[in-house]
Amino acid sequence: MRRVLLGLAAGFGAVALGASPTDADMLAPFPHPKGYVCYRASAPVTIDGDLKDAAWDAAPWTDAFVDIEGDKQPKPRFRTRAKMLWDDEALYIAAELEEPHVWANLKDHDAVIFNDPDFEVFLDPDGDNHLYGELELNALNTTWDLLLTKPYKDGGKAVNAWEITGLKTAVKVNGTLNDARDKDAGWTLEIKWPWKSLAELGSLKIPPKDGEQWRINFSRVEWDIDIVDGKYQKVKGRPEHNWVWSPQGVIDMHRPERWGYIQYSTAKPGEAKFSPDADWNIRDTLHRAYYAQRAYQKKNGKYATATADLGLKGTPGRVEVQATRSGFEATWMDRDAKPPKPLYTITNDSRIRKE
């Protein structure tokens, strides 16, 4: 089993424990990602790592996390799940991680936290694949927050100096941290991510409106360990496990187009239903065209100027491609309009926008 590209940052280089997904791995239609209805908090949320607040009682859990590749790999051996709330100040995230041996070593803020077992949040509010945030924390409540200008595969840079303004996090260990003599139940965490910081990730109206949807995903890193002389040690030569809420299909969290959806609601908890993205087929088709263009360029030294040259199966005749001075564009056309007009466009750096 291989694992690759969970998190990178400027100055740290790639953490590649296996071959990166190829563009050819991304050409098949991808199912609609998971969705979550995030209700408005009915009471204040105290950030202390304990999920016994009355507000959390009304918030539903996500599905249990699965392997990053989905059904291609066995189910995780320990359960991980999350829940979310919001109010006028912030988005709140809680998570529960089952773990019989809770351990963590990293204590410095902005260290490469996934070298410990960790929990990670990825957020792209406007869903354009660019300018998205990443937050990681371990069982010591050590955090790493970074801003991605665009995905690494597109030449994106990680702004490691970026800080989430007003961020609050807390962890509660249900057991004993770094003590190999006993068995633990796991650890829980809480995150308060203020709107004023999330507003930096796009042109957003804050707080979001009822029914508004953002792109989000969660990842848990788990390492296989041995107990040697009463201390935890990673099993040498064995890569980490990546367990996620909405499966990516490939081993790379930095494919924002495959993240899940958070849908904000002002309804009473339990009364709203998640509405699948009506434009999912359009978005997915354009991303397939994007990957097909990359594969075509690698083979032919240039980008295709006709959709038929991309060889995509099942692609409707609404997609138009053109080479540009800097790369290419692929556009989904509304052919029912007179004259036909573009609805969505994706460019060679994977940025997708609604026209």
Long-range contacts (C-beta under 8 A, 24 or more apart in sequence): 1-73, 1-239, 2-239, 2-251, 3-68, 3-239, 3-240, 3-241, 3-242, 3-251, 4-251, 4-252, 5-152, 5-251, 5-252, 5-253, 5-254, 6-114, 6-120, 6-219, 6-221, 6-240, 6-242, 6-253, 7-112, 7-113, 7-114, 7-120, 7-134, 7-136, 7-144, 7-253, 8-152, 8-158, 8-254, 9-112, 9-144, 9-146, 9-158, 9-160, 10-157, 10-158, 10-159, 10-160, 11-160, 12-112, 14-152, 15-112, 15-114, 17-239, 17-240, 18-239, 18-251, 20-153, 20-252, 21-250, 21-251, 21-252, 22-295, 23-291, 23-292, 23-294, 23-295, 23-298, 24-291, 24-295, 25-250, 26-250, 26-255, 26-287, 26-288, 26-291, 27-288, 27-291, 27-292, 27-295, 27-312, 28-288, 29-284, 29-285, 29-288, 29-314, 30-249, 30-258, 30-284, 30-287, 32-276, 32-277, 32-280, 33-217, 33-246, 33-258, 33-259, 33-260, 33-261, 34-62, 34-63, 34-245, 34-246, 34-260, 34-261, 35-213, 35-260, 35-261, 35-262, 35-263, 35-274, 35-275, 35-276, 36-60, 36-62, 36-84, 36-216, 36-260, 36-261, 36-262, 36-263, 36-274, 37-263, 37-265, 37-272, 37-273, 37-274, 38-84, 38-85, 38-86, 38-91, 38-262, 38-263, 38-264, 38-265, 39-85, 39-86, 39-265, 39-267, 39-268, 39-269, 39-272, 40-85, 40-86, 40-87, 40-264, 40-265, 40-266, 41-85, 41-86, 41-87, 41-92, 42-269, 45-85, 45-87, 45-92, 45-190, 45-192, 47-168, 47-169, 47-170, 47-190, 47-191, 47-192, 48-170, 48-172, 48-190, 49-141, 49-170, 49-171, 49-172, 49-187, 49-188, 49-189, 49-190, 50-172, 50-188, 50-190, 51-94, 51-96, 51-188, 51-190, 55-85, 56-83, 56-85, 56-94, 58-269, 58-270, 59-83, 59-84, 59-85, 59-94, 59-269, 60-269, 60-270, 61-96, 62-218, 62-245, 63-245, 65-218, 65-220, 65-243, 65-244, 65-245, 66-243, 66-244, 66-247, 67-241, 67-242, 67-243, 67-244, 67-247, 68-219, 68-242, 68-243, 68-244, 68-247, 68-248, 68-250, 68-251, 68-253, 69-247, 69-248, 69-249, 69-250, 69-251, 70-247, 70-248, 70-249, 71-247, 76-220, 76-222, 76-241, 76-243, 78-186, 78-222, 80-119, 80-220, 80-243, 82-218, 82-245, 84-262, 86-207, 86-208, 86-264, 87-207, 88-207, 89-192, 89-194, 89-195, 90-166, 90-192, 90-193, 90-194, 90-195, 91-192, 91-193, 91-195, 91-198, 92-190, 92-191, 92-192, 92-193, 93-121, 93-190, 93-191, 93-193, 93-218, 94-188, 94-189, 94-190, 94-191, 95-119, 95-188, 95-189, 95-218, 96-186, 96-188, 97-186, 97-187, 97-188, 97-189, 97-220, 98-185, 98-186, 99-184, 99-185, 99-186, 99-187, 99-222, 100-183, 100-184, 100-185, 100-186, 101-180, 101-183, 101-184, 101-225, 101-227, 101-232, 102-139, 102-173, 102-174, 102-175, 102-176, 102-177, 102-178, 102-184, 102-186, 102-187, 103-139, 103-177, 103-178, 103-225, 103-232, 104-138, 104-139, 104-140, 104-142, 104-177, 104-178, 105-140, 105-178, 106-138, 106-140, 106-142, 107-140, 107-142, 108-142, 109-142, 109-143, 109-144, 110-143, 110-144, 110-145, 110-146, 110-160, 111-142, 111-144, 112-144, 113-137, 113-138, 113-142, 113-143, 113-144, 114-221, 114-240, 116-140, 116-142, 116-221, 116-223, 117-220, 117-221, 117-222, 117-223, 118-220, 118-221, 119-189, 119-218, 119-219, 119-220, 120-218, 120-219, 120-220, 120-221, 120-253, 121-191, 121-193, 121-216, 121-217, 121-218, 122-216, 122-217, 122-218, 122-219, 122-253, 122-256, 122-259, 123-193, 123-198, 123-201, 123-214, 123-215, 123-216, 124-201, 124-202, 124-214, 124-215, 124-216, 124-256, 124-259, 125-198, 125-201, 125-202, 125-204, 125-214, 125-215, 126-201, 126-202, 126-203, 126-204, 126-214, 127-213, 127-214, 127-215, 127-256, 127-352, 128-202, 128-351, 128-352, 128-353, 129-256, 129-257, 129-350, 129-351, 129-352, 130-156, 130-349, 130-350, 130-351, 131-201, 131-202, 132-201, 132-215, 132-256, 133-162, 133-164, 133-197, 133-198, 133-201, 135-164, 135-167, 135-191, 135-193, 137-169, 137-171, 137-189, 137-191, 139-171, 139-173, 139-177, 139-187, 140-171, 140-177, 141-169, 141-170, 141-171, 141-189, 143-167, 143-169, 147-200, 147-201, 148-254, 150-349, 150-350, 150-351, 151-254, 151-255, 151-256, 151-350, 152-254, 153-252, 153-254, 153-350, 154-348, 154-349, 154-350, 155-349, 156-254, 164-193, 164-194, 164-197, 165-194, 165-196, 165-197, 166-192, 166-194, 166-196, 166-197, 167-191, 167-192, 167-193, 167-194, 167-197, 168-192, 178-232, 180-227, 180-230, 180-231, 180-232, 181-230, 207-264, 208-264, 209-264, 210-264, 210-265, 210-266, 210-267, 211-263, 211-264, 211-265, 211-275, 212-263, 212-264, 213-261, 213-262, 213-263, 213-264, 213-275, 213-277, 214-261, 214-262, 214-264, 215-256, 215-259, 215-260, 215-261, 215-262, 216-259, 216-260, 216-261, 216-262, 217-244, 217-245, 217-246, 217-248, 217-253, 217-258, 217-259, 217-260, 218-244, 218-245, 219-243, 219-244, 219-245, 219-253, 220-244, 257-283, 257-284, 257-287, 257-350, 257-352, 279-343, 279-344, 279-354, 282-332, 282-343, 282-344, 283-344, 283-352, 285-315, 285-316, 285-319, 285-332, 286-319, 286-330, 286-331, 286-332, 286-344, 286-345, 286-346, 286-352, 287-346, 287-350, 287-352, 288-312, 288-315, 289-315, 289-319, 289-321, 289-330, 289-346, 290-330, 290-346, 290-348, 290-350, 293-321, 293-328, 293-330, 293-348, 294-348, 303-327, 303-328, 303-348, 304-328, 324-348, 331-355
